[in-house]
């Protein structure tokens, strides 16, 4: 009974709610019987619990010698001796003793016997008794509970109705980083000073008021056990009541799930990283413009990954191959993006000219090593190595730059440049995870930048070839004004096949030519150059339009698998006529003064290169003031609209521009039908008869 005795002693000082406080459920569970004997050992008081324990009614027990009533005869001597010792010495006795039940059976009963004195000096003996099996069962339950509480890895606590700690186990001491003594009698807000104690107590108070438990609530915060790092816990709160429904307080459990939280956070971060990379694939490289691609990359990583980002490329990337020297690097800043809209806090705008970065710069280290260079927390010495030649170190310091990361832009085994990232203000320093993410983004963006670089180089080559082969014809010829325009397509693969020409002939005549080589790129531009030169040579022979096209058709048959369309016109100012022949080409548009523009109905003919198909010429009157527009299909044909729509728009545009200078007319027509960056290149020639 030592543990039960200890329990009662610890609870002796427990406050009650008043003289009419309800009975303890623990005493009810023990069903303690009370018996009072006089100095001679006769029963003078007999409780209802005694009747239940021993089987005798008060009428049967009162006035009887207790030993003879409840003890077997062989134990009388021992009982009388113990009774005498208690009455003489005043020292109580406790222990288990076999008693005789009214039904004749024997039961082991736990006793607590003590002497009582009244105000007259008379002595009595008080005996408190409980069934030993009940006591042992309770002791086992208490021992089990104590072991579970003390050795459980789950933090456990009991709080009184005022939400003050009454009991905490060792696991909760470790979680909170405070001893049991630092808990007992204190409120939650006084113990968990690193967390929102008011909110926690408010939640507990609702549990006390409603009786509805809080189960498995996810909480993240810091305690005195580890004030520098976040931990995660699963907490549960339950209201404690006795058998009568009286609120005793509240129990709480705390399970440390920091590792699970960390794994979940890493998984979420990985998903976020993949989503960001997928988003970057769509957002970066939407065009084949080098500067635009760099701008998209810089804007994409701000502010999600950095506060300031710059895309820096080797100057050689603008020409042929990017060149990286042994120590220094000549770099050009293509784009800069900043999370702060205030221009005074931005470190730099993209400079117009490339700058030489010395070998001691961190970005130069990144380029040479082909790996990220990260400085989680920068010093004043680091800022010197971070600043670009056009930047001031003091400006970086004033902007609050405190963390730096540079990752190389490598595509197809070639270093193109680097992505320069900086964090300032209250942003967290860069981590290894940030470096991994930035490297993934840079690797994908580098391919887009390399594609843009290749595109610009190819486009420049094709345009150079195209323009070198497409010289501007004279604007004034006998009886004619001529204006021409060539507009390349938005994609490099669409450049190269269209041409125009105005060729002076004998007798003040003029040949007007527009053609379109099927195909694109440098090969189409070269073929176009051949056909244009051949057309000039045949025109010098003063051949009829159909004959010129026949010769060109024969020539085209011998140039690989080339197919081309062409319109060839010969204007004679003395006769006021224009002979026209088509080789699979769209009909010209004729505009006479005071009339709307119209398409001429002419035999279409077969494209050049088909062979064996005759060409049929047609002759129209062409007098001063009349206007003839020759064009390629890129002007009127799109993937989204039928060609009739484009032809109608062309006629409307020519009618609307009647009377303007021919150069302005060409520009207006191009603006209306084919803004820059169209799907196909365009050749446009407009001739107007004059006196």
Secondary structure, 3 states (H helix, E strand, C coil): CHHHHHHHHHHCCCCCCCCCCCCCHHHHHHCCEEEEECCCCEEEEECHHHHHHHCCCHHHHCCCEHHHHHCCHHHHHHHHHHHHHHHHHCCCEEEEEEEECCCCCEEEEEEEEEEEECCCCCEEEEEEEEEHHHHHHHHHHHHHHHHHHHHCCCEEEEECCCCEEEEECHHHHHHHCCCHHHHECCEHHHHCCCCCHHHHHHHHHHHHHHCCCEEEEEEEECCCCCCCCCEEEEEEEEEEECCCCCEEEEEEEEEECHHHHHHHHHHHHHHHHHHHHHHHHHHCCCCCCHHHHHHHHHHHHECCCECEEEEEEEHHHHCCCCCCCCCCEEEEEEEEEECCCCHHHCCCCCCCCCEEECCCCHHHHHHHHCCCEEECCCCHHHHHHHCCCCCCHHHHHHCCEEEEEEEEEEECCEEEEEEEEEEECCCCCCCHHHHHHHHHHHHHHHHHHHHHHHHHHHHHHHHHHHHHHCCCCCCEECCEEEEEEEECCCCHHHCCCEEEEEEECHHHCEEEEEEEECCCHHHHHHHHHHHHHHHHHHHHCCCCHHHHHHHHHHHHHCCCCCCEEEEEEEEECCCCEEEEEEECCCCCEEECCCCCCEECCCCCCCCECCCCCCCCEEEEECCCCCEEEEECHHHCCCCCCCHHHHHHHHHHHHHHCCCCCHHHHHHHHHHHHCCCCCCCCEEEEEEEECC
